[in-house]
């Protein structure tokens, strides 16, 4: 038995080392080069009917995106973004408690986790995918700056059918570059993110209006643009 197990152990150990090297290298590449597409983009493309098969995205560097948009995303999605190392333990604990009570679960994923999931992995709710998400989140937090994580998120996030990234969304919905988004526009774009394929900034929805107002309030609570200056990690 030992004669069989020993070479198997060596094989799996070498395979593990190989995978660590590949994934680490992949993460380091995307620290400097922009991801050309994500698995979600590919999946959405093939899920669309023939009349709506398109993927629209325009990359914008961190400094070319409105501070209002950066703040709105943090205020709505991950208010401890500059403080945590990839995971908001308090939100995870709250989500776990609500899950046990059978309540509607509010997302506990940080911006870092969403980047890891969308850039490197496939959409799924399996334990394997979740485990890999944790692994890639650790890699991203180790090798990327917070600014880079936020930049990538803002450029790959889905705002509607075939619409990816804040620049594309800004041009599509407001006919302006993302650098010139106002507080109201940034909050409104961010407000659709829970269901970007079902909601639109053009929707005359009470829910969307209330969520936009909530995001604006959270932006004020964070200290507005000063928060980005004080919390920015180079």
GIMO-V250767 format. One line per field, one symbol per residue. psi: psi as a letter, one per 20 degrees, with the letter a starting at -180 (. if undefined). A space follows every 50 residues. Layout:
BEGIN
psi->???
END
This chain:
BEGIN
psi->ghhghghgggghghgggghggghgggghgihhqpphrqhgggghgihqrh hknqopqopprgijpphhgggggghhhnikgihrkhpnhghggghgghgh ijrppppjprhghhggghgirqpqkqhghhghggghgggghgiqrhgggh ggghiiqpirojopqhgggghghilrqihjprgggghgghhihhmiihqq iipmphghghhghgggghgghijbhhghghipp.
END
